[in-house]
Every structure is written in structure tokens, then in C-alpha cells.
């Protein structure tokens, strides 16, 4: 006996994952845009840029995974 149906659980997990991944992509894109004119010879700035790009990639993978789970891709 399930508390909720399998379809409802699938949509709940998809909504939660896609929502968080989308927020992550937007946040890291904004931060990368904001620091675009920073001194790239500074190792801390390079580390931040690397982290923002990795966050964007991870968020995109999460969104693509949700799309694939629903048969869109």
C-alpha cells in the first residue's frame, strides 16, 4: 500500500530536482556574470569562476535528467 501514487511521487521528485537545479543554474550564471571583469590572474577569482561553471554544468545535468526521466529526451 502506497501513501501516494507512483506518478505523484515521480512528479514530486521531478519538480523538486528541476526547481533546485534551475535555481542553481540561474544563481551561478548571475555570479559568473557579476565577476566577469574581475582580475583573472588572482587564483581566488579563477577558483570562483571554475566553481560557478561547475555549478552550471551540474544544474544542467539535473534538468536534463528530469527531462529524460519524463521521456522528453
Order of alpha helices (4+ residues) and beta strands (2+ residues): alpha-alpha
